[in-house]
Amino acid sequence: MSKADVKTAVVADGLRYKAKAPGSPFRASASFSGATMSCFMCGKHRVRSQMRTRQLLGKSQTVCAPSCKALDELVESAGAA
């Protein structure tokens, strides 16, 4: 008795899954330093070492360092090399 392979399929409206593959798109990490967080400004997930905290709306929020645009350019140039 084995389970049938379930494929991920998006409904026509694009909002819900009929079936979703198990797991997370983010790598598991045993150490805190390897974890990712989302940037408050751009929403992209980055390694904590690429982020800093900044006072926004009266709270400390994590954002890309030095900026979202600069970090995107740095990641793209590193990926091309």
C-alpha positions as a Markdown table, in Angstrom:
| # | Residue | x | y | z |
|---|---|---|---|---|
| 1 | Met | 0.0 | 0.0 | 0.0 |
| 2 | Ser | 1.9 | 3.0 | -1.2 |
| 3 | Lys | 0.6 | 6.5 | -1.6 |
| 4 | Ala | 0.2 | 7.9 | -5.1 |
| 5 | Asp | 2.6 | 10.8 | -5.9 |
| 6 | Val | 0.8 | 14.0 | -5.4 |
| 7 | Lys | 1.6 | 16.8 | -7.8 |
| 8 | Thr | 1.3 | 20.4 | -6.9 |
| 9 | Ala | -1.5 | 22.1 | -8.9 |
| 10 | Val | -2.7 | 25.6 | -8.8 |
| 11 | Val | -6.4 | 26.3 | -9.2 |
| 12 | Ala | -7.4 | 28.5 | -12.2 |
| 13 | Asp | -7.8 | 31.6 | -10.0 |
| 14 | Gly | -4.2 | 31.1 | -8.8 |
| 15 | Leu | -5.0 | 31.5 | -5.1 |
| 16 | Arg | -5.2 | 28.0 | -3.8 |
| 17 | Tyr | -3.5 | 24.7 | -4.2 |
| 18 | Lys | -5.5 | 21.5 | -4.9 |
| 19 | Ala | -2.5 | 19.6 | -3.6 |
| 20 | Lys | 0.7 | 20.9 | -2.2 |
| 21 | Ala | 4.1 | 19.1 | -1.9 |
| 22 | Pro | 5.2 | 18.7 | 1.7 |
| 23 | Gly | 8.1 | 20.7 | 3.1 |
| 24 | Ser | 9.4 | 24.3 | 3.0 |
| 25 | Pro | 11.1 | 26.2 | 0.3 |
| 26 | Phe | 13.6 | 27.4 | 2.9 |
| 27 | Arg | 16.5 | 25.3 | 3.9 |
| 28 | Ala | 16.5 | 23.8 | 7.4 |
| 29 | Ser | 19.2 | 25.0 | 9.6 |
| 30 | Ala | 20.4 | 23.7 | 12.9 |
| 31 | Ser | 22.1 | 27.0 | 13.8 |
| 32 | Phe | 20.4 | 30.3 | 14.3 |
| 33 | Ser | 22.9 | 32.1 | 12.0 |
| 34 | Gly | 21.9 | 30.1 | 8.9 |
| 35 | Ala | 18.2 | 31.0 | 9.3 |
| 36 | Thr | 16.5 | 33.4 | 6.9 |
| 37 | Met | 14.2 | 36.3 | 7.6 |
| 38 | Ser | 12.1 | 38.4 | 5.4 |
| 39 | Cys | 13.0 | 42.0 | 4.8 |
| 40 | Phe | 10.3 | 44.5 | 6.1 |
| 41 | Met | 10.8 | 46.7 | 3.1 |
| 42 | Cys | 11.0 | 44.4 | 0.1 |
| 43 | Gly | 9.7 | 41.1 | 1.6 |
| 44 | Lys | 12.6 | 38.9 | 0.2 |
| 45 | His | 14.1 | 36.3 | 2.4 |
| 46 | Arg | 17.7 | 36.8 | 3.2 |
| 47 | Val | 20.3 | 35.2 | 5.4 |
| 48 | Arg | 20.5 | 37.1 | 8.8 |
| 49 | Ser | 24.0 | 38.2 | 8.1 |
| 50 | Gln | 22.8 | 40.2 | 5.1 |
| 51 | Met | 20.3 | 42.1 | 7.2 |
| 52 | Arg | 20.3 | 44.8 | 9.9 |
| 53 | Thr | 17.7 | 46.3 | 12.2 |
| 54 | Arg | 16.2 | 49.7 | 11.6 |
| 55 | Gln | 13.6 | 51.8 | 13.5 |
| 56 | Leu | 10.4 | 51.8 | 11.3 |
| 57 | Leu | 7.0 | 52.8 | 12.5 |
| 58 | Gly | 8.2 | 52.9 | 16.1 |
| 59 | Lys | 9.6 | 49.4 | 16.1 |
| 60 | Ser | 12.8 | 47.7 | 15.3 |
| 61 | Gln | 12.4 | 45.9 | 11.9 |
| 62 | Thr | 14.8 | 43.8 | 10.0 |
| 63 | Val | 15.8 | 45.2 | 6.6 |
| 64 | Cys | 18.4 | 44.5 | 3.9 |
| 65 | Ala | 21.8 | 46.0 | 4.5 |
| 66 | Pro | 23.0 | 48.4 | 3.1 |
| 67 | Ser | 19.7 | 48.7 | 1.1 |
| 68 | Cys | 17.4 | 46.3 | -0.8 |
| 69 | Lys | 18.5 | 47.6 | -4.2 |
| 70 | Ala | 22.3 | 47.4 | -3.4 |
| 71 | Leu | 21.9 | 43.9 | -2.0 |
| 72 | Asp | 20.0 | 42.7 | -5.1 |
| 73 | Glu | 22.8 | 44.0 | -7.3 |
| 74 | Leu | 25.4 | 42.3 | -5.1 |
| 75 | Val | 23.6 | 39.0 | -5.2 |
| 76 | Glu | 23.1 | 39.2 | -9.0 |
| 77 | Ser | 26.8 | 40.0 | -9.6 |
| 78 | Ala | 27.9 | 37.1 | -7.3 |
| 79 | Gly | 25.5 | 34.7 | -9.1 |
| 80 | Ala | 26.9 | 35.7 | -12.5 |
| 81 | Ala | 30.5 | 35.0 | -11.5 |
